[in-house]
Amino acid sequence: MTTNAHLDDLVQELLVLWPALPTALPRDTGPSSDERVATSENVHTVPLNVEVAAVITDLRRAIPDWTRWAEDVLGVTYPPTGNVVNALRRLAGLHDQLAQRGRARDAERLAAAAHGWLSSCRRALGLDRPDQATDMHCPNHDEPLTKLVQPGDEGQLRYAKLDSHGRPVNPYVTWRHIEVVCCRHCDALWTPDRYMFLGRLIRQADRRRAEQDTGDAA
């Protein structure tokens, strides 16, 4: 079960990323000339980052809606949140109350929704680089036959403050690289000190699969 401390960390990252989404909105991601948005009738149009726009629209609706849902489940009434930031700040407390009242399944639903919001924000802002597939298959299972991957780098957005319009001032990204090989199907993971052992497992699995293919062909 997601702990309240874990959810606090998740909410804090969402509070950092949310103000950065509008800043990323007018960024050229290669759309056609038809995919443009104007801020008024008399100003130049700018390329619209469609993914960022979709995330902003979705979260403006979803986060307050989920906050109200949790309040309804708890049978409590708070003043309307009014915006995404206020709704997020209320989230961890609602999750904690659900868990304390024996509503573990509802608490997990709320946490799962928050995980989804964070994934959407990070993907839209380009903070999760894709995994790099290897040419080796996981030795732990044959069905499904799954290639091992090196996890993509993870970026953390940082800035000291927001300006008067609520936009990040001098934002920057620090990148974290994890030197492991893993299987996204069974969650097996090998660190560099286990690579030689992994190599033996892969060779054994390859021989077993080859022998099985030979037997099936016969």
HUQUITA-V620009 format. One record per residue. OMEGA is omega in radians with two decimals (* if undefined). D_LAST is the distance of its C-alpha to the last C-alpha in Angstrom with 1 decimal. Layout:
[[OMEGA	D_LAST] [OMEGA	D_LAST]]
//
This chain:
[[3.09	48.9] [3.12	50.6] [-3.14	53.8] [3.11	57.1] [3.10	57.3] [3.14	54.0] [3.06	55.2] [3.12	58.4] [3.14	56.6] [3.13	54.6] [3.13	57.9] [3.10	59.6] [3.07	57.0] [3.12	57.2] [3.07	61.0] [-3.03	60.5] [-3.05	58.1] [3.14	59.8] [-3.12	62.9] [-3.09	60.8] [3.11	59.0] [3.10	62.1] [-3.13	62.5] [-3.07	59.0] [-3.12	59.6] [-3.11	61.2] [-3.07	58.5] [3.05	56.9] [3.07	53.2] [3.13	53.0] [3.08	53.9] [-3.11	55.3] [3.12	59.1] [-3.08	59.1] [-3.11	57.9] [-3.12	61.2] [3.11	63.6] [3.13	67.4] [3.02	69.6] [-3.10	72.6] [-2.97	73.6] [3.12	75.2] [3.14	72.8] [3.09	70.0] [3.10	66.5] [3.11	63.9] [-3.12	60.1] [3.01	58.6] [-2.99	55.7] [-3.11	54.1] [3.12	51.8] [3.13	54.9] [-3.14	57.0] [3.13	54.4] [3.12	54.2] [-3.12	58.0] [-3.10	58.3] [-3.06	55.7] [3.07	57.0] [3.11	60.6] [-2.95	59.7] [-3.03	57.0] [3.05	58.6] [3.13	62.0] [3.13	60.2] [3.08	58.1] [3.11	61.2] [3.11	63.0] [-3.14	60.1] [3.10	60.2] [3.11	64.0] [3.12	63.7] [-3.12	61.2] [-3.09	63.6] [3.13	66.6] [3.13	68.5] [3.07	70.3] [3.05	70.9] [3.13	72.7] [-3.10	70.5] [3.09	68.4] [3.14	69.5] [-3.07	66.8] [-3.08	63.4] [3.13	64.8] [3.12	66.8] [3.12	63.9] [-3.12	61.6] [3.13	64.3] [-2.93	64.4] [-3.07	60.6] [3.11	60.2] [3.11	63.1] [3.10	61.7] [3.14	58.3] [3.14	60.2] [3.11	62.2] [-3.14	59.2] [-3.11	57.5] [-3.12	60.8] [3.09	61.3] [3.12	57.9] [-3.05	56.4] [-3.12	53.3] [3.10	51.1] [3.08	53.7] [3.12	54.2] [3.09	50.5] [3.13	50.6] [3.13	53.5] [3.13	51.8] [3.09	48.6] [-3.14	50.9] [3.07	52.6] [3.11	49.3] [3.11	48.5] [-3.12	51.9] [3.12	51.5] [3.13	48.1] [3.13	49.6] [-3.09	52.5] [3.13	50.6] [-3.12	48.2] [-3.12	51.2] [3.10	53.0] [-3.08	50.1] [3.10	50.1] [3.12	46.4] [-3.05	44.5] [3.03	40.8] [3.05	38.0] [-3.12	36.4] [3.03	32.6] [3.07	30.8] [-3.12	27.5] [3.11	26.2] [3.13	24.4] [-3.12	25.8] [-3.02	24.1] [-3.09	25.2] [3.10	22.9] [-3.13	19.8] [-0.09	21.3] [3.05	23.0] [-2.96	21.9] [3.11	25.5] [3.02	27.1] [-3.11	29.8] [2.91	33.3] [-3.07	36.7] [3.08	39.2] [3.13	41.8] [3.12	45.4] [3.13	47.7] [3.05	51.3] [3.14	54.4] [-3.13	57.3] [2.96	60.7] [-3.03	64.3] [-3.05	67.6] [3.05	69.2] [3.08	69.4] [-3.07	72.0] [3.12	74.5] [3.13	72.0] [-3.13	69.3] [-3.14	67.2] [3.09	65.8] [3.12	68.1] [3.13	66.4] [3.06	62.9] [-3.09	60.3] [2.97	56.7] [-3.05	55.4] [3.12	51.7] [3.12	49.5] [3.13	46.3] [-3.09	43.9] [3.09	41.9] [2.94	38.7] [-3.06	35.0] [3.07	33.9] [-3.12	31.4] [3.13	33.1] [-3.06	30.6] [3.11	31.0] [3.04	34.3] [-3.05	33.0] [3.12	35.3] [3.08	35.6] [-3.07	38.9] [-3.14	39.3] [3.13	39.8] [-3.07	36.3] [3.12	34.5] [3.08	33.4] [3.10	32.0] [3.12	30.2] [3.11	28.7] [3.12	27.2] [-3.13	25.8] [3.13	24.3] [3.10	22.6] [-3.14	21.2] [3.12	20.0] [3.11	18.4] [-3.14	16.6] [-3.13	15.4] [3.12	14.2] [3.11	12.4] [3.12	10.6] [3.11	9.9] [3.12	8.6] [3.12	6.3] [3.12	5.1] [-3.13	5.4] [3.13	3.8] [*	0.0]]
//
